[in-house]
Amino acid sequence: EMLRSLVGSEMCIRDSFGTKEGECHSFSFFRRPIRNIEPLRCIDIPDIYRYIVRPYAKQQTEMLRSITDKDNARKYKAENFDFCTFSGIFRSRNKNDLLLHSELLCVDFDHVADIPSLKDRLLHDEYFETELLFRSPSGDGLKWIIAIDRKGWEHCRFYQAVYNYLVAKGYPAPDKSGSDVARSCFIPFDAEAYINPKYKNLKDENFFTTRMGECPFWWN
């Protein structure tokens, strides 16, 4: 019952909009600051895409990228950015409170020397299909969201297998923190974020209009 109430019926009726039922890849969204462990609601890929490309985090993103001191930048990010747990729906932000795995992985590439080149390689990877791809809040990295089929594997073991694959293929070594199923991902503004074309009829829709207003993330 708790899971059903978190997901909501409007997030699973996707057949007429280009994705099949059961392919929503739902996950938890949290409001800032990072010390918050209680999710606001359950969302999916088109929802978070709309958040990223619209100006909800634009001011914070520009401010963060103007801060030159690393410690101050880290503190600012922790206090001012909303975040999500791409790999699942949680009762609270703790691996022991996972309600349902999303069958998504967030692969984090930090301090990338050539972002356009890496972005192009990831979008054309021969094995993994990109669900979502966007710049990190700092601007010098990429967040690569891919769909997976764990086939019963533990999250951490599957992430390690993906990590090994990427390194073997000559990609920059991603952050190993993604092996934590409850790992948080700060959500920035990125007008050029990529979303899989299968969501083309969903990305500009808003399934929360009646109940939540213009955007499910907005607050006074």
C-alpha positions as CSV (number, residue, x, y, z in Angstrom):
1,E,0.0,0.0,0.0
2,M,2.8,2.4,0.8
3,L,4.5,1.7,-2.5
4,R,1.3,2.1,-4.4
5,S,0.6,5.5,-2.8
6,L,4.1,6.7,-3.5
7,V,4.0,5.8,-7.2
8,G,0.5,6.9,-8.0
9,S,-1.6,5.6,-10.9
10,E,-0.7,8.5,-13.2
11,M,2.9,7.3,-13.4
12,C,2.2,3.9,-14.7
13,I,-0.3,4.5,-17.4
14,R,2.1,5.2,-20.2
15,D,1.0,2.9,-23.1
16,S,-0.6,5.7,-25.2
17,F,2.4,8.0,-24.7
18,G,5.3,6.0,-26.1
19,T,6.5,3.7,-23.2
20,K,5.1,0.5,-22.0
21,E,3.5,-0.1,-18.7
22,G,6.2,-1.2,-16.2
23,E,8.9,0.8,-17.9
24,C,8.4,3.9,-15.9
25,H,11.6,3.4,-13.9
26,S,10.3,5.3,-10.9
27,F,12.6,6.6,-8.2
28,S,12.5,8.9,-5.2
29,F,12.9,12.7,-5.3
30,F,14.1,14.7,-2.3
31,R,14.1,18.4,-1.5
32,R,17.3,20.1,-0.3
33,P,19.4,20.0,1.9
34,I,21.3,16.8,1.6
35,R,20.7,15.9,5.3
36,N,17.0,15.4,4.5
37,I,16.3,11.7,4.3
38,E,12.5,11.8,3.7
39,P,11.5,11.7,0.0
40,L,9.1,14.2,-1.3
41,R,7.5,11.9,-3.9
42,C,8.2,9.2,-6.5
43,I,9.0,10.5,-10.0
44,D,10.3,9.1,-13.3
45,I,12.7,10.0,-16.2
46,P,10.5,12.5,-18.0
47,D,9.7,14.2,-14.7
48,I,13.3,14.8,-13.7
49,Y,14.2,15.8,-17.3
50,R,11.6,18.6,-17.1
51,Y,13.2,19.7,-13.8
52,I,16.7,19.7,-15.3
53,V,15.9,21.6,-18.5
54,R,13.6,24.2,-16.9
55,P,15.0,26.9,-14.6
56,Y,14.2,25.3,-11.2
57,A,17.9,24.9,-10.4
58,K,19.4,27.5,-12.8
59,Q,20.3,30.1,-10.1
60,Q,21.9,27.5,-7.8
61,T,23.8,25.9,-10.7
62,E,25.2,29.3,-11.8
63,M,26.2,30.2,-8.3
64,L,27.9,26.9,-7.6
65,R,30.0,27.2,-10.7
66,S,31.1,30.6,-9.7
67,I,32.5,29.4,-6.3
68,T,36.3,28.7,-6.6
69,D,36.9,27.3,-3.2
70,K,36.3,23.5,-3.2
71,D,35.1,23.3,0.4
72,N,32.7,26.2,0.0
73,A,31.4,24.7,-3.2
74,R,30.7,21.4,-1.6
75,K,28.9,23.0,1.3
76,Y,26.8,25.2,-1.1
77,K,25.8,22.2,-3.2
78,A,24.8,20.2,-0.1
79,E,22.5,23.0,1.1
80,N,21.0,24.3,-2.1
81,F,20.4,21.4,-4.5
82,D,17.5,19.0,-4.6
83,F,18.4,15.4,-5.3
84,C,17.1,12.0,-6.2
85,T,18.0,8.3,-5.8
86,F,17.9,7.1,-9.4
87,S,18.2,3.4,-8.4
88,G,15.0,3.1,-6.5
89,I,12.0,4.1,-4.4
90,F,12.8,4.5,-0.7
91,R,10.9,4.8,2.5
92,S,13.9,6.9,3.7
93,R,17.3,7.5,2.1
94,N,18.9,4.4,3.4
95,K,19.8,1.2,1.5
96,N,17.9,-0.8,4.1
97,D,14.7,1.2,3.4
98,L,14.6,0.4,-0.4
99,L,11.0,-0.4,-1.4
100,L,11.6,-1.1,-5.1
101,H,14.6,-1.0,-7.4
102,S,14.1,1.1,-10.4
103,E,16.4,-0.9,-12.7
104,L,18.3,2.2,-13.3
105,L,22.0,3.0,-12.7
106,C,23.4,6.5,-12.3
107,V,27.0,6.5,-13.5
108,D,28.9,9.5,-12.4
109,F,31.9,10.8,-14.4
110,D,33.9,13.5,-12.6
111,H,36.5,16.0,-13.9
112,V,36.0,15.1,-17.5
113,A,38.6,16.6,-19.8
114,D,36.5,16.5,-23.0
115,I,32.8,16.5,-22.1
116,P,31.4,16.7,-25.7
117,S,33.5,13.7,-26.7
118,L,32.5,11.6,-23.7
119,K,28.8,12.5,-24.2
120,D,28.9,11.4,-27.8
121,R,30.6,8.1,-26.8
122,L,28.1,7.3,-24.1
123,L,25.1,8.1,-26.4
124,H,26.5,5.6,-28.9
125,D,27.6,2.9,-26.5
126,E,27.1,-0.5,-28.1
127,Y,25.7,-2.2,-25.0
128,F,23.9,0.3,-22.8
129,E,21.1,2.5,-23.9
130,T,21.0,6.0,-22.4
131,E,17.8,7.0,-20.6
132,L,19.1,10.4,-19.5
133,L,22.4,12.3,-19.7
134,F,23.2,15.6,-18.2
135,R,26.1,17.7,-16.9
136,S,26.9,17.6,-13.2
137,P,26.2,20.6,-11.0
138,S,29.9,21.6,-11.1
139,G,29.9,21.6,-14.9
140,D,33.0,19.4,-15.3
141,G,31.3,16.0,-15.2
142,L,28.5,13.9,-16.6
143,K,25.6,11.9,-15.0
144,W,24.7,9.0,-17.2
145,I,21.5,7.2,-16.4
146,I,21.1,3.8,-18.0
147,A,18.4,1.1,-17.8
148,I,19.6,-2.3,-16.6
149,D,18.3,-5.8,-15.9
150,R,20.0,-7.1,-12.8
151,K,18.5,-10.6,-13.2
152,G,18.7,-11.1,-9.4
153,W,22.1,-9.6,-8.9
154,E,22.7,-7.3,-6.0
155,H,23.0,-3.6,-6.9
156,C,26.6,-3.3,-5.8
157,R,27.7,-6.3,-7.8
158,F,25.9,-5.2,-10.9
159,Y,27.4,-1.7,-10.6
160,Q,30.9,-3.2,-10.3
161,A,30.3,-5.2,-13.5
162,V,29.3,-2.0,-15.3
163,Y,32.3,-0.2,-13.9
164,N,34.6,-3.0,-15.2
165,Y,33.0,-2.9,-18.6
166,L,33.5,0.9,-18.9
167,V,37.1,0.8,-17.9
168,A,37.8,-2.1,-20.2
169,K,36.2,-0.1,-23.1
170,G,38.5,2.8,-22.4
171,Y,36.0,5.2,-20.8
172,P,37.2,7.4,-17.9
173,A,36.8,5.5,-14.6
174,P,33.4,6.5,-13.1
175,D,32.9,7.3,-9.5
176,K,32.6,4.0,-7.5
177,S,30.0,5.6,-5.1
178,G,27.3,4.5,-7.5
179,S,27.6,1.0,-6.0
180,D,25.5,2.3,-3.1
181,V,21.9,1.8,-4.1
182,A,20.8,4.7,-1.9
183,R,23.4,7.1,-3.5
184,S,22.0,10.6,-3.9
185,C,22.4,12.5,-7.2
186,F,22.2,16.3,-7.0
187,I,20.0,17.7,-9.8
188,P,21.3,20.8,-11.6
189,F,20.1,22.9,-14.5
190,D,21.2,21.8,-18.0
191,A,19.3,23.1,-20.9
192,E,21.1,20.6,-23.2
193,A,20.3,17.5,-21.2
194,Y,19.6,14.4,-23.3
195,I,16.5,12.2,-22.9
196,N,15.9,9.0,-24.7
197,P,13.7,9.6,-27.8
198,K,11.2,6.9,-26.6
199,Y,10.0,9.5,-24.1
200,K,9.4,12.1,-26.9
201,N,5.6,12.3,-26.2
202,L,6.2,12.4,-22.4
203,K,9.0,14.9,-21.9
204,D,6.8,18.0,-22.5
205,E,3.7,16.7,-20.7
206,N,2.9,17.3,-17.0
207,F,1.0,14.5,-15.3
208,F,0.9,16.5,-12.1
209,T,-1.0,19.6,-13.4
210,T,-4.4,18.9,-11.8
211,R,-3.1,18.0,-8.4
212,M,0.2,19.8,-8.0
213,G,0.1,22.9,-10.3
214,E,2.7,23.7,-12.9
215,C,5.4,21.4,-11.6
216,P,5.6,18.7,-8.9
217,F,8.8,20.2,-7.6
218,W,7.6,23.7,-7.1
219,W,7.1,25.2,-3.7
220,N,6.6,28.7,-2.2
